[in-house]
Amino acid sequence: MDEDAWEVVGAPMLLDNDGDAMFIYTPPSLHSRSVSKARDPQHAARMFKKAQADTSGRWAAFSFTSHDNPHTSKVALGEITKDMTALAYRMEILAEDVDEAPGALWTRKIIEDYRLSVIPPLYRIVVAVDPSATSGGDEAGIITAGARDDHFYPLGDDSIQGSPKVWASAAVSAYYRYQADCIVAESNNGGEMVELTIHTVDPSVPVKLVHASRGKATRAEPIAAIFEQGRGHMVGDFPALEDELCLWVPGDASPNRLDAMVWAGTELMLEPITIRQVVYAPARI
């Protein structure tokens, strides 16, 4: 239940019956957040922090680790933790709400400091796709971003889980919605089939295939540096994408939204381009 629904429906019901409500949740790991269907995978974590900070007496907050569970085998717990990273141990076993991993290339503060609420006039826009090969696999990352001068603006997140036709349709829809120049798609997973899939949906959409010849961290670092320099601006809020940026540590498998945003940033900020003469300036997000 989101906060608005709780205030409108939940709270009055409890008042009428002089009742209490109990919310139980497990702090989400990066993996569970990546497959969550929630618009904001950290909504429960925000509610918990609100309860912790409450001084009115309306809320009480409690936290328990896996070690506190009397029904969990201590032997099994010891075995499973041997294969965990320090971050995974803190989140999965100690039940800590970690929203930023030590060593991550992005921080919440940097993202928040330079966030915008209105799309500025832009010289160029692309839709970047990190495709998935099957309907039951990982989500396909679909990030739309624009550029003006030497600044980078992520504009939309249409990432979706589904068949190749499903994510291709979502990418084409984003292309038209943002009046993009082209769709940039990673070719490592499917090669020319990626372009063919997109053109099956709409043969008129220009597609540029890019190949990952360098490691993920090497590709991501220049884009992270743009944010550190104050030249990267999230236009709006993208909870799932921002989770991936702030929780991914180089060396781990990178999630798809992050990959797609890096491809967009590489195309817009690092590749030689011819600036469009027509400036795109949508009135609202």
TAWOTA-V454110 format. One record per pair of residues at least 24 apart in sequence whose C-alpha atoms are under 10 Angstrom apart, sorted by sequence separation. I is the first residue (numbers start at 1). GAP is how many residues later the second one is. D is the distance in whole Angstrom. If there is no record, write none. Layout:
i=I gap=GAP d=D
i=I gap=GAP d=D
//
This chain:
i=23 gap=24 d=9
i=24 gap=24 d=9
i=122 gap=24 d=6
i=123 gap=24 d=6
i=124 gap=24 d=7
i=137 gap=24 d=7
i=138 gap=24 d=9
i=139 gap=24 d=10
i=140 gap=24 d=9
i=181 gap=24 d=9
i=182 gap=24 d=5
i=183 gap=24 d=5
i=184 gap=24 d=5
i=185 gap=24 d=5
i=186 gap=24 d=5
i=187 gap=24 d=5
i=188 gap=24 d=7
i=23 gap=25 d=9
i=65 gap=25 d=9
i=68 gap=25 d=10
i=121 gap=25 d=9
i=122 gap=25 d=6
i=123 gap=25 d=5
i=124 gap=25 d=10
i=135 gap=25 d=10
i=136 gap=25 d=7
i=137 gap=25 d=8
i=142 gap=25 d=8
i=180 gap=25 d=10
i=181 gap=25 d=8
i=182 gap=25 d=6
i=183 gap=25 d=6
i=184 gap=25 d=6
i=185 gap=25 d=6
i=186 gap=25 d=6
i=187 gap=25 d=8
i=188 gap=25 d=9
i=220 gap=25 d=10
i=65 gap=26 d=9
i=66 gap=26 d=8
i=67 gap=26 d=7
i=68 gap=26 d=9
i=120 gap=26 d=9
i=121 gap=26 d=9
i=122 gap=26 d=5
i=123 gap=26 d=8
i=135 gap=26 d=6
i=136 gap=26 d=7
i=137 gap=26 d=9
i=140 gap=26 d=9
i=141 gap=26 d=9
i=142 gap=26 d=9
i=168 gap=26 d=8
i=172 gap=26 d=7
i=180 gap=26 d=10
i=181 gap=26 d=9
i=182 gap=26 d=7
i=183 gap=26 d=8
i=184 gap=26 d=7
i=185 gap=26 d=9
i=186 gap=26 d=7
i=65 gap=27 d=9
i=66 gap=27 d=5
i=67 gap=27 d=8
i=119 gap=27 d=9
i=120 gap=27 d=9
i=121 gap=27 d=7
i=122 gap=27 d=9
i=125 gap=27 d=10
i=127 gap=27 d=10
i=134 gap=27 d=9
i=135 gap=27 d=4
i=136 gap=27 d=8
i=140 gap=27 d=6
i=144 gap=27 d=9
i=168 gap=27 d=9
i=171 gap=27 d=8
i=172 gap=27 d=9
i=65 gap=28 d=6
i=66 gap=28 d=6
i=120 gap=28 d=8
i=125 gap=28 d=9
i=126 gap=28 d=10
i=127 gap=28 d=10
i=131 gap=28 d=10
i=132 gap=28 d=9
i=134 gap=28 d=7
i=135 gap=28 d=4
i=139 gap=28 d=9
i=140 gap=28 d=9
i=142 gap=28 d=8
i=143 gap=28 d=9
i=168 gap=28 d=10
i=169 gap=28 d=9
i=170 gap=28 d=10
i=173 gap=28 d=10
i=64 gap=29 d=9
i=65 gap=29 d=5
i=66 gap=29 d=8
i=122 gap=29 d=10
i=125 gap=29 d=9
i=126 gap=29 d=10
i=127 gap=29 d=9
i=128 gap=29 d=10
i=129 gap=29 d=10
i=130 gap=29 d=9
i=131 gap=29 d=10
i=132 gap=29 d=8
i=133 gap=29 d=9
i=134 gap=29 d=5
i=135 gap=29 d=7
i=142 gap=29 d=6
i=164 gap=29 d=10
i=165 gap=29 d=10
i=168 gap=29 d=6
i=169 gap=29 d=7
i=172 gap=29 d=7
i=173 gap=29 d=10
i=176 gap=29 d=9
i=221 gap=29 d=9
i=64 gap=30 d=8
i=65 gap=30 d=5
i=122 gap=30 d=10
i=125 gap=30 d=9
i=127 gap=30 d=10
i=129 gap=30 d=8
i=131 gap=30 d=10
i=132 gap=30 d=8
i=133 gap=30 d=7
i=134 gap=30 d=7
i=135 gap=30 d=9
i=140 gap=30 d=10
i=141 gap=30 d=9
i=144 gap=30 d=7
i=164 gap=30 d=8
i=167 gap=30 d=9
i=168 gap=30 d=5
i=169 gap=30 d=10
i=171 gap=30 d=10
i=172 gap=30 d=7
i=175 gap=30 d=8
i=220 gap=30 d=9
i=63 gap=31 d=9
i=64 gap=31 d=7
i=65 gap=31 d=8
i=122 gap=31 d=9
i=127 gap=31 d=10
i=132 gap=31 d=8
i=133 gap=31 d=6
i=134 gap=31 d=10
i=135 gap=31 d=8
i=140 gap=31 d=10
i=143 gap=31 d=9
i=144 gap=31 d=8
i=166 gap=31 d=10
i=167 gap=31 d=9
i=168 gap=31 d=9
i=169 gap=31 d=9
i=170 gap=31 d=10
i=175 gap=31 d=10
i=217 gap=31 d=10
i=63 gap=32 d=7
i=64 gap=32 d=9
i=131 gap=32 d=10
i=132 gap=32 d=7
i=135 gap=32 d=9
i=142 gap=32 d=9
i=146 gap=32 d=9
i=165 gap=32 d=7
i=166 gap=32 d=10
i=168 gap=32 d=9
i=169 gap=32 d=6
i=217 gap=32 d=9
i=218 gap=32 d=9
i=63 gap=33 d=9
i=120 gap=33 d=9
i=131 gap=33 d=8
i=144 gap=33 d=10
i=145 gap=33 d=9
i=164 gap=33 d=7
i=165 gap=33 d=8
i=168 gap=33 d=7
i=169 gap=33 d=8
i=172 gap=33 d=7
i=217 gap=33 d=5
i=232 gap=33 d=9
i=119 gap=34 d=8
i=133 gap=34 d=10
i=144 gap=34 d=8
i=146 gap=34 d=8
i=164 gap=34 d=8
i=168 gap=34 d=9
i=172 gap=34 d=10
i=216 gap=34 d=8
i=217 gap=34 d=7
i=220 gap=34 d=10
i=119 gap=35 d=10
i=132 gap=35 d=8
i=145 gap=35 d=9
i=146 gap=35 d=10
i=165 gap=35 d=8
i=166 gap=35 d=9
i=215 gap=35 d=9
i=216 gap=35 d=8
i=217 gap=35 d=9
i=2 gap=36 d=10
i=119 gap=36 d=8
i=131 gap=36 d=8
i=144 gap=36 d=8
i=165 gap=36 d=7
i=215 gap=36 d=9
i=216 gap=36 d=9
i=2 gap=37 d=10
i=22 gap=37 d=10
i=26 gap=37 d=10
i=116 gap=37 d=9
i=118 gap=37 d=10
i=130 gap=37 d=10
i=131 gap=37 d=9
i=216 gap=37 d=9
i=217 gap=37 d=9
i=2 gap=38 d=10
i=20 gap=38 d=9
i=21 gap=38 d=10
i=22 gap=38 d=10
i=23 gap=38 d=10
i=24 gap=38 d=10
i=25 gap=38 d=10
i=26 gap=38 d=10
i=115 gap=38 d=9
i=129 gap=38 d=9
i=216 gap=38 d=7
i=220 gap=38 d=8
i=223 gap=38 d=9
i=224 gap=38 d=9
i=20 gap=39 d=10
i=22 gap=39 d=10
i=24 gap=39 d=10
i=26 gap=39 d=10
i=115 gap=39 d=10
i=116 gap=39 d=10
i=129 gap=39 d=9
i=144 gap=39 d=9
i=220 gap=39 d=8
i=223 gap=39 d=6
i=226 gap=39 d=9
i=3 gap=40 d=9
i=143 gap=40 d=10
i=144 gap=40 d=10
i=219 gap=40 d=9
i=222 gap=40 d=9
i=223 gap=40 d=9
i=2 gap=41 d=8
i=3 gap=41 d=10
i=129 gap=41 d=10
i=142 gap=41 d=10
i=143 gap=41 d=10
i=220 gap=41 d=9
i=221 gap=41 d=9
i=223 gap=41 d=9
i=224 gap=41 d=9
i=1 gap=42 d=9
i=2 gap=42 d=9
i=129 gap=42 d=7
i=142 gap=42 d=10
i=216 gap=42 d=10
i=220 gap=42 d=6
i=223 gap=42 d=6
i=1 gap=43 d=9
i=128 gap=43 d=8
i=142 gap=43 d=9
i=216 gap=43 d=8
i=219 gap=43 d=7
i=220 gap=43 d=9
i=222 gap=43 d=9
i=223 gap=43 d=7
i=226 gap=43 d=9
i=3 gap=44 d=8
i=127 gap=44 d=7
i=141 gap=44 d=10
i=219 gap=44 d=8
i=222 gap=44 d=8
i=2 gap=45 d=10
i=127 gap=45 d=8
i=220 gap=45 d=9
i=127 gap=46 d=10
i=128 gap=46 d=10
i=216 gap=46 d=9
i=219 gap=46 d=10
i=220 gap=46 d=9
i=223 gap=46 d=8
i=127 gap=47 d=7
i=128 gap=47 d=10
i=219 gap=47 d=8
i=222 gap=47 d=9
i=223 gap=47 d=9
i=49 gap=48 d=9
i=126 gap=48 d=9
i=127 gap=48 d=6
i=222 gap=48 d=8
i=48 gap=49 d=9
i=126 gap=49 d=7
i=127 gap=49 d=10
i=236 gap=49 d=8
i=125 gap=50 d=9
i=235 gap=50 d=8
i=45 gap=51 d=10
i=46 gap=51 d=10
i=127 gap=51 d=9
i=212 gap=51 d=9
i=45 gap=52 d=7
i=126 gap=52 d=9
i=127 gap=52 d=10
i=211 gap=52 d=10
i=45 gap=53 d=10
i=125 gap=53 d=8
i=126 gap=53 d=9
i=127 gap=53 d=7
i=210 gap=53 d=8
i=45 gap=54 d=9
i=125 gap=54 d=7
i=126 gap=54 d=5
i=127 gap=54 d=8
i=128 gap=54 d=9
i=129 gap=54 d=7
i=130 gap=54 d=9
i=131 gap=54 d=7
i=42 gap=55 d=9
i=124 gap=55 d=9
i=125 gap=55 d=5
i=126 gap=55 d=6
i=127 gap=55 d=6
i=128 gap=55 d=6
i=129 gap=55 d=6
i=130 gap=55 d=6
i=131 gap=55 d=7
i=124 gap=56 d=7
i=125 gap=56 d=6
i=126 gap=56 d=5
i=127 gap=56 d=5
i=128 gap=56 d=5
i=129 gap=56 d=5
i=130 gap=56 d=6
i=131 gap=56 d=8
i=133 gap=56 d=7
i=30 gap=57 d=10
i=42 gap=57 d=9
i=124 gap=57 d=7
i=125 gap=57 d=8
i=126 gap=57 d=6
i=127 gap=57 d=6
i=128 gap=57 d=6
i=129 gap=57 d=7
i=130 gap=57 d=9
i=131 gap=57 d=9
i=132 gap=57 d=7
i=133 gap=57 d=7
i=210 gap=57 d=9
i=29 gap=58 d=9
i=30 gap=58 d=9
i=123 gap=58 d=10
i=124 gap=58 d=10
i=125 gap=58 d=9
i=126 gap=58 d=7
i=127 gap=58 d=8
i=128 gap=58 d=8
i=129 gap=58 d=10
i=130 gap=58 d=9
i=131 gap=58 d=7
i=132 gap=58 d=9
i=29 gap=59 d=7
i=130 gap=59 d=9
i=131 gap=59 d=8
i=208 gap=59 d=10
i=29 gap=60 d=10
i=133 gap=60 d=10
i=29 gap=61 d=10
i=30 gap=61 d=9
i=133 gap=61 d=9
i=29 gap=62 d=6
i=132 gap=62 d=9
i=27 gap=63 d=10
i=28 gap=63 d=7
i=29 gap=63 d=7
i=131 gap=63 d=8
i=27 gap=64 d=6
i=28 gap=64 d=8
i=130 gap=64 d=10
i=26 gap=65 d=9
i=27 gap=65 d=7
i=129 gap=65 d=10
i=26 gap=66 d=8
i=27 gap=66 d=10
i=29 gap=66 d=10
i=26 gap=67 d=10
i=27 gap=67 d=10
i=28 gap=67 d=9
i=29 gap=67 d=10
i=27 gap=68 d=6
i=28 gap=68 d=9
i=29 gap=68 d=9
i=30 gap=68 d=10
i=26 gap=69 d=7
i=27 gap=69 d=7
i=28 gap=69 d=8
i=29 gap=69 d=8
i=30 gap=69 d=9
i=25 gap=70 d=10
i=26 gap=70 d=9
i=27 gap=70 d=5
i=28 gap=70 d=9
i=29 gap=70 d=9
i=26 gap=71 d=9
i=27 gap=71 d=8
i=28 gap=71 d=9
i=152 gap=71 d=9
i=27 gap=72 d=10
i=186 gap=73 d=9
i=152 gap=74 d=8
i=153 gap=74 d=10
i=186 gap=74 d=8
i=151 gap=75 d=8
i=152 gap=75 d=8
i=185 gap=75 d=8
i=150 gap=76 d=9
i=151 gap=76 d=9
i=184 gap=76 d=9
i=186 gap=77 d=8
i=151 gap=78 d=10
i=152 gap=78 d=10
i=153 gap=78 d=8
i=154 gap=78 d=8
i=155 gap=78 d=9
i=156 gap=78 d=9
i=185 gap=78 d=8
i=128 gap=79 d=10
i=151 gap=79 d=8
i=152 gap=79 d=6
i=153 gap=79 d=6
i=154 gap=79 d=7
i=155 gap=79 d=7
i=156 gap=79 d=8
i=184 gap=79 d=7
i=185 gap=79 d=9
i=127 gap=80 d=10
i=128 gap=80 d=9
i=129 gap=80 d=10
i=151 gap=80 d=5
i=152 gap=80 d=5
i=153 gap=80 d=5
i=154 gap=80 d=5
i=155 gap=80 d=5
i=156 gap=80 d=8
i=157 gap=80 d=10
i=184 gap=80 d=7
i=126 gap=81 d=10
i=128 gap=81 d=10
i=129 gap=81 d=10
i=150 gap=81 d=7
i=151 gap=81 d=6
i=152 gap=81 d=6
i=153 gap=81 d=6
i=154 gap=81 d=6
i=155 gap=81 d=7
i=156 gap=81 d=9
i=157 gap=81 d=7
i=159 gap=81 d=10
i=183 gap=81 d=9
i=128 gap=82 d=10
i=149 gap=82 d=10
i=150 gap=82 d=9
i=151 gap=82 d=8
i=152 gap=82 d=8
i=153 gap=82 d=6
i=154 gap=82 d=9
i=155 gap=82 d=9
i=156 gap=82 d=8
i=157 gap=82 d=10
i=159 gap=82 d=9
i=148 gap=83 d=10
i=152 gap=83 d=10
i=153 gap=83 d=10
i=154 gap=83 d=10
i=155 gap=83 d=9
i=157 gap=83 d=9
i=184 gap=83 d=8
i=147 gap=84 d=10
i=154 gap=84 d=9
i=157 gap=84 d=8
i=147 gap=85 d=9
i=156 gap=85 d=10
i=147 gap=86 d=10
i=146 gap=87 d=10
i=145 gap=88 d=10
i=145 gap=89 d=9
i=146 gap=89 d=10
i=145 gap=90 d=9
i=181 gap=95 d=9
i=160 gap=96 d=10
i=159 gap=97 d=8
i=160 gap=97 d=10
i=143 gap=98 d=9
i=159 gap=98 d=7
i=158 gap=99 d=9
i=141 gap=100 d=9
i=157 gap=100 d=8
i=180 gap=100 d=9
i=159 gap=101 d=9
i=179 gap=101 d=8
i=178 gap=102 d=9
i=35 gap=103 d=8
i=157 gap=103 d=10
i=178 gap=103 d=10
i=179 gap=103 d=9
i=34 gap=104 d=9
i=35 gap=104 d=8
i=157 gap=104 d=9
i=178 gap=104 d=8
i=34 gap=105 d=8
i=156 gap=105 d=10
i=154 gap=107 d=7
i=178 gap=107 d=9
i=154 gap=110 d=8
i=153 gap=111 d=10
i=154 gap=111 d=9
i=105 gap=112 d=9
i=152 gap=112 d=9
i=153 gap=112 d=9
i=114 gap=113 d=8
i=143 gap=113 d=10
i=152 gap=113 d=7
i=106 gap=114 d=10
i=110 gap=114 d=10
i=113 gap=114 d=10
i=114 gap=114 d=10
i=119 gap=114 d=10
i=141 gap=114 d=8
i=142 gap=114 d=8
i=143 gap=114 d=7
i=151 gap=114 d=10
i=105 gap=115 d=8
i=106 gap=115 d=9
i=114 gap=115 d=10
i=115 gap=115 d=10
i=119 gap=115 d=9
i=120 gap=115 d=9
i=140 gap=115 d=9
i=141 gap=115 d=5
i=142 gap=115 d=7
i=143 gap=115 d=9
i=145 gap=115 d=10
i=153 gap=115 d=10
i=105 gap=116 d=7
i=111 gap=116 d=7
i=114 gap=116 d=6
i=116 gap=116 d=10
i=117 gap=116 d=10
i=118 gap=116 d=10
i=119 gap=116 d=6
i=139 gap=116 d=9
i=140 gap=116 d=6
i=141 gap=116 d=4
i=142 gap=116 d=9
i=143 gap=116 d=9
i=144 gap=116 d=9
i=145 gap=116 d=8
i=152 gap=116 d=8
i=105 gap=117 d=10
i=106 gap=117 d=10
i=107 gap=117 d=10
i=110 gap=117 d=7
i=111 gap=117 d=9
i=113 gap=117 d=8
i=114 gap=117 d=8
i=115 gap=117 d=8
i=116 gap=117 d=6
i=117 gap=117 d=8
i=118 gap=117 d=6
i=119 gap=117 d=9
i=138 gap=117 d=9
i=139 gap=117 d=7
i=140 gap=117 d=8
i=141 gap=117 d=8
i=142 gap=117 d=9
i=143 gap=117 d=6
i=144 gap=117 d=8
i=147 gap=117 d=10
i=151 gap=117 d=9
i=152 gap=117 d=7
i=105 gap=118 d=9
i=106 gap=118 d=6
i=110 gap=118 d=6
i=114 gap=118 d=7
i=115 gap=118 d=5
i=116 gap=118 d=6
i=117 gap=118 d=5
i=118 gap=118 d=7
i=138 gap=118 d=8
i=139 gap=118 d=8
i=141 gap=118 d=7
i=142 gap=118 d=6
i=143 gap=118 d=6
i=145 gap=118 d=10
i=146 gap=118 d=8
i=147 gap=118 d=9
i=150 gap=118 d=9
i=151 gap=118 d=8
i=105 gap=119 d=6
i=106 gap=119 d=9
i=109 gap=119 d=10
i=110 gap=119 d=9
i=111 gap=119 d=9
i=113 gap=119 d=10
i=114 gap=119 d=5
i=115 gap=119 d=5
i=116 gap=119 d=5
i=117 gap=119 d=5
i=140 gap=119 d=10
i=141 gap=119 d=5
i=142 gap=119 d=8
i=143 gap=119 d=9
i=145 gap=119 d=6
i=146 gap=119 d=8
i=150 gap=119 d=7
i=104 gap=120 d=10
i=105 gap=120 d=8
i=107 gap=120 d=9
i=110 gap=120 d=8
i=113 gap=120 d=9
i=114 gap=120 d=7
i=115 gap=120 d=6
i=116 gap=120 d=6
i=117 gap=120 d=8
i=140 gap=120 d=9
i=141 gap=120 d=8
i=143 gap=120 d=9
i=144 gap=120 d=7
i=145 gap=120 d=8
i=147 gap=120 d=10
i=148 gap=120 d=9
i=149 gap=120 d=9
i=150 gap=120 d=10
i=106 gap=121 d=8
i=107 gap=121 d=9
i=111 gap=121 d=8
i=112 gap=121 d=9
i=113 gap=121 d=10
i=114 gap=121 d=9
i=115 gap=121 d=7
i=116 gap=121 d=9
i=143 gap=121 d=7
i=144 gap=121 d=10
i=146 gap=121 d=10
i=147 gap=121 d=6
i=148 gap=121 d=9
i=105 gap=122 d=10
i=106 gap=122 d=8
i=110 gap=122 d=9
i=111 gap=122 d=7
i=112 gap=122 d=8
i=115 gap=122 d=8
i=142 gap=122 d=10
i=145 gap=122 d=10
i=146 gap=122 d=7
i=147 gap=122 d=7
i=37 gap=123 d=10
i=105 gap=123 d=9
i=110 gap=123 d=9
i=111 gap=123 d=7
i=145 gap=123 d=8
i=146 gap=123 d=9
i=37 gap=124 d=10
i=132 gap=124 d=9
i=35 gap=125 d=10
i=112 gap=125 d=9
i=130 gap=125 d=9
i=131 gap=125 d=8
i=35 gap=126 d=9
i=111 gap=126 d=10
i=130 gap=126 d=6
i=149 gap=126 d=9
i=129 gap=127 d=9
i=130 gap=127 d=7
i=148 gap=127 d=9
i=129 gap=128 d=9
i=130 gap=128 d=9
i=131 gap=128 d=10
i=147 gap=128 d=10
i=128 gap=129 d=9
i=130 gap=129 d=6
i=131 gap=129 d=9
i=156 gap=129 d=9
i=129 gap=130 d=8
i=130 gap=130 d=5
i=155 gap=130 d=8
i=111 gap=131 d=8
i=128 gap=131 d=9
i=129 gap=131 d=5
i=130 gap=131 d=9
i=148 gap=131 d=9
i=128 gap=132 d=5
i=129 gap=132 d=8
i=130 gap=132 d=10
i=148 gap=132 d=10
i=127 gap=133 d=9
i=128 gap=133 d=7
i=130 gap=133 d=8
i=108 gap=134 d=8
i=111 gap=134 d=10
i=127 gap=134 d=9
i=128 gap=134 d=8
i=129 gap=134 d=8
i=146 gap=134 d=9
i=107 gap=135 d=9
i=108 gap=135 d=9
i=111 gap=135 d=9
i=128 gap=135 d=6
i=129 gap=135 d=8
i=106 gap=136 d=9
i=107 gap=136 d=10
i=127 gap=136 d=9
i=128 gap=136 d=5
i=106 gap=137 d=10
i=108 gap=137 d=9
i=126 gap=137 d=10
i=127 gap=137 d=7
i=128 gap=137 d=9
i=106 gap=138 d=9
i=107 gap=138 d=8
i=108 gap=138 d=7
i=126 gap=138 d=6
i=128 gap=138 d=10
i=106 gap=139 d=6
i=107 gap=139 d=5
i=108 gap=139 d=10
i=125 gap=139 d=9
i=126 gap=139 d=9
i=128 gap=139 d=9
i=104 gap=140 d=10
i=105 gap=140 d=7
i=106 gap=140 d=5
i=107 gap=140 d=9
i=104 gap=141 d=7
i=105 gap=141 d=7
i=106 gap=141 d=8
i=126 gap=141 d=8
i=100 gap=142 d=10
i=101 gap=142 d=10
i=104 gap=142 d=6
i=105 gap=142 d=9
i=106 gap=142 d=9
i=125 gap=142 d=10
i=126 gap=142 d=8
i=99 gap=143 d=9
i=100 gap=143 d=8
i=103 gap=143 d=9
i=104 gap=143 d=6
i=105 gap=143 d=8
i=106 gap=143 d=10
i=125 gap=143 d=8
i=99 gap=144 d=7
i=100 gap=144 d=9
i=101 gap=144 d=9
i=102 gap=144 d=9
i=103 gap=144 d=9
i=104 gap=144 d=6
i=105 gap=144 d=7
i=124 gap=144 d=7
i=99 gap=145 d=10
i=100 gap=145 d=9
i=101 gap=145 d=6
i=102 gap=145 d=8
i=103 gap=145 d=8
i=104 gap=145 d=5
i=105 gap=145 d=8
i=123 gap=145 d=10
i=100 gap=146 d=5
i=101 gap=146 d=5
i=102 gap=146 d=9
i=103 gap=146 d=6
i=104 gap=146 d=7
i=99 gap=147 d=7
i=100 gap=147 d=5
i=101 gap=147 d=7
i=102 gap=147 d=8
i=103 gap=147 d=8
i=98 gap=148 d=10
i=99 gap=148 d=7
i=100 gap=148 d=9
i=101 gap=148 d=7
i=98 gap=149 d=8
i=100 gap=149 d=10
i=124 gap=149 d=9
i=124 gap=150 d=9
i=123 gap=151 d=10
i=124 gap=151 d=7
i=125 gap=151 d=10
i=123 gap=152 d=6
i=124 gap=152 d=6
i=123 gap=153 d=6
i=124 gap=153 d=9
i=122 gap=154 d=9
i=123 gap=154 d=7
i=124 gap=154 d=9
i=123 gap=155 d=7
i=124 gap=155 d=8
i=125 gap=155 d=8
i=122 gap=156 d=9
i=123 gap=156 d=5
i=124 gap=156 d=8
i=121 gap=157 d=10
i=122 gap=157 d=6
i=123 gap=157 d=6
i=121 gap=158 d=6
i=122 gap=158 d=5
i=123 gap=158 d=9
i=120 gap=159 d=10
i=121 gap=159 d=5
i=122 gap=159 d=6
i=87 gap=160 d=9
i=120 gap=160 d=8
i=121 gap=160 d=4
i=122 gap=160 d=9
i=119 gap=161 d=9
i=120 gap=161 d=6
i=121 gap=161 d=7
i=87 gap=162 d=10
i=119 gap=162 d=7
i=120 gap=162 d=8
i=121 gap=162 d=9
i=118 gap=163 d=10
i=119 gap=163 d=7
i=120 gap=163 d=9
i=118 gap=164 d=9
i=119 gap=164 d=7
i=120 gap=164 d=9
i=118 gap=165 d=8
i=119 gap=165 d=7
i=118 gap=166 d=6
i=119 gap=166 d=6
i=117 gap=167 d=9
i=118 gap=167 d=6
i=117 gap=168 d=8
i=43 gap=196 d=10
i=40 gap=197 d=10
i=42 gap=197 d=8
i=40 gap=198 d=8
i=41 gap=198 d=7
i=42 gap=198 d=9
i=39 gap=199 d=9
i=40 gap=199 d=5
i=41 gap=199 d=7
i=39 gap=200 d=7
i=40 gap=200 d=7
i=38 gap=201 d=10
i=39 gap=201 d=7
i=42 gap=201 d=9
i=38 gap=202 d=9
i=41 gap=202 d=8
i=37 gap=203 d=10
i=40 gap=203 d=9
i=36 gap=204 d=9
i=35 gap=205 d=10
i=33 gap=206 d=10
i=34 gap=206 d=7
i=33 gap=207 d=7
i=34 gap=207 d=9
i=33 gap=208 d=10
i=34 gap=209 d=9
i=30 gap=210 d=10
i=33 gap=210 d=8
i=34 gap=210 d=8
i=33 gap=211 d=9
i=30 gap=213 d=7
i=31 gap=213 d=9
i=29 gap=214 d=10
i=30 gap=214 d=7
i=30 gap=216 d=10
i=30 gap=217 d=7
i=29 gap=218 d=9
i=30 gap=218 d=8
i=34 gap=221 d=8
i=34 gap=222 d=9
i=34 gap=223 d=9
i=31 gap=224 d=9
i=30 gap=225 d=9
//
